[in-house]
């Protein structure tokens, strides 16, 4: 692949961000309280990444509850819609973020932009098989389905929720720096401040190999590979500009913790 053009400066690379927001219970009040902080967050990201767009998806229990606000360069207009959100009643303790996450993947992302999805919820997820909708399922997805979809995709997914909801831990897997425990922050403003720093420095790379995962798990083959993880943008650019990259094959599993 064209390794010499894999990276440009981050300022040249667009960033498309979708907020997936639980608007049941007290969550909507929280978003309204910190709307200015979300605006500042977006402004600061745009200063670093001029080709910045933001969209929003809101959810509760039902598929019909999901509302989509498309990706837009006008972050002020998009975020202003928070004031017009209609609060939803979840009906029970759990909500349906999984279908909302799938809808987020269907947004009109720019193929050349970094694709970021941020899920915020204070409730555990409905999953396929829980029969919580009067004997039917709210969703057709299991937690492992969502984990596989995002761990093998180019989407950089962050989740802010309570640590006790193990499903979200499963989705982020070993990428613990992508999970924000609501119990450890005084408010969502602190989380957005932390996300801002992450988005200025983090990237996600997805490589496809002609060999399967088992090939790379063999000790003799692993010894021939050097895996770079948790690099900052400058180091990543330096590494991926090396010509020897042409001779190395990667698969997604090698970058689980990238």
N, C-alpha and C positions, 0 to 999 in steps of 0.2 A: 504494500500500500504506500501512498505518497507520504512517507515519514517526514520529508522536509517541509511539508505544508500542514502537518497535523496540528501545530500550534502557531498562533500568532500571539501578540500581546493580549492580555485579558481585556484591555480597553477596546480592542478591535473585535472581540468575540461577543456576540449578543447573549443576553440572559433572559429567558422566559420563565416566569415564576407564577405558579398557581397556588393560592391559599385555599385549602379544603377545610371549611369551618363548620363545626357543630354549632347550630344555633338553637339548641334546646336549653331549657332551664336558665341558669344564670350566665351561660357562656355569652349570649348576645349582649348582655349588659357589660361584660368584660371588654368585648371588642369596642363598644361605644366609648368606654372610659379611656381606652388607650388609642383611639383613632389617630390622635396627633402623633403618637409614637410610631404607629404604622406608616404614617405619612413621612416622618423623618427617616425611618428605615428605608423607605422606597427612594426618597430623595438622595440619600447617601449612597445607595446602591447605584442609582443612575449616574451619580457623579463619577463613580469608578467604572461603570459599564454603561456608556451612553445608549447602546442599543438594548435598553431594558424595557420589557413589557410585563404587565402584571394582570392576572385574571383571578376570579374568585368562584368557588363552588361551595354552596351551602347544603347541608343535609340534616335529616332527622332519622326517622324510621323507614319511611316508604320511598320507593323509587320516585313517586310523584312529588315527594317533598324536595327533591333535588332541584336547585336553581343554579343556572350557569351564567356567569358574567364574563364575556370573552376577553382574551388577552388584548391589552391596549397599551400604547405608549403613554397615554394620559393617565398616569397613576393617581393623580388627584381626583379625577372623575370616578375612576373605578373604586377607590377607597371611600369616596363620599357616599356610595351606595349602601355602606354599612348602616347609615342612619335610616335607610328605607327597608331594611330587612324585616320580614314578618317573623316574629318568634314562633317556633314550632314546639308542639308538645310531643315528646317522644313516646308517650303512652306507657312505657316501661323504663326500666333502668338502662337497658342497652340501646345502642343506636346502630345505624347502618353506614359506617364509613367506607366499607369495602366497595360498594357500588359507586360511591362518590369518587374514590380513588381511580376506579376504572374510567369514569367519565372524565377525570382530569387528564388521563393519558390520551383521550380523544380530542383534546383541545388543539387549536391550530398553531402548534409549535413551529417555529422556524427550524428547519432541519440543521442549520449550521450553528444554532444557538445552544448554550448550555440550558438543559431542561431541569427545572427545580420544582418539586411539589412539597408543600408543607402542610401536614395534617395536624389540626388542633382539636382535641376532644377531651372531655372529662368523664367519658363513659366507656365501658367495654363494648366491643363490637358484637353485633349479631353475626352468626356464622351459619353456613349451610348445614341443615340438619337439626337446628335448635327448635324448629316448629313453633316459633314464638308468635307468629302472626295467625292466631286462631287456628292452630294446627298446621299452618303452612309456614314456609320459610320467607323471611324478609329478603334474603339474598341467595344467590346461587354460588357464592364463593366461600371456600374454606380459608383459614389463615395461611396454610401452606401454599395455597394457590397464589395469594397476594404476595407472599414472600418470594416465591419463585419468579413471578412476573417482574417484580422490581429489582431483585438481585441480579437478574440476567438482562437488564435493560439499560438504556443510557440515561434514565431518569435518576436524578439525585433526590432521594426522598428523606425528609426529616419528619419526625413525629414528636409532638408535645402532648403528653398525657400522664396518667398516674402509673408509676412503676409496677404497681400491683396487678395491672392488667397485662398478663403474660403474653397475650396475643401480639401486642405491639412490640414486645421484646423479641418475639419470634420473627417478626417482619424485618426488623433492623438487623437481626442476627448478631454477628460479631462486630458490626459497625456501631459500637456503643456511642460514639460521638455524634451519631445522627438522632439520638433519642434525648429528649428533654423531659425530665421528671417534674411534673407540676408541683409536687410536694417540696421540692428543693428551691423553688423560686417564690419570691413574695408576690409577683404579679407577672402578667404576660409581657410587660414592657421589658423586663430583664431578659426574657427569652428572645425577643426580637433584637435586642442589643447584641446578644451572643450570636444569633443567626447572621446578623450583619457582618460580624467579623469572620464567620465561617465562609460566607458566600464570597467574600473578597479574596479568599485564599484557596478555596477547595474546588477541585474539579473531579469529574468521574470519567474514567476511560473504559471502554468496552472493546475487547479484542476477540476475534473469532479464530479458532485454530482448526487445522485439518485433522488433528488428532482428538480423541475423546479424553475425558477427565482421567480415566484409569491410566492412560499412557503417562501422564505427568505425575501421577501419584506413585509410580514405580521409583524406588530409591535411586536406581542408576540414572534415570532420566532427570530426577529432581536435582541431582548433584550437578547437572550441566546447566541448570537455570539459575539466574539471579533475579529475584523478584524485588522490585522497589515499591514500597508502600508508604503512605502518609508523607508524601513529598509536598513541599510548597510549590507554587506555580513556577518559580524561577528554576528550582532544581529539576522539576518535571520537564520543563522546556529543554533544559540542557541535556537531560538524559535522552529524551525522545528525538533529539536532533542528531544523535550518534548514528553513523552509518551502519554499525553492527546490528541495529534493530532490524534491518532487512533479513538477517539470518536467524531471527528468533521468532518462534510462534508462541502466542499466548491464548489462554482461554479465560472466561470470566471468573472462574473459581480461583484463579491465582491472585485476583485483585479483590477478594472478599472484604478485606480491611482497608482498601485504598481510601 
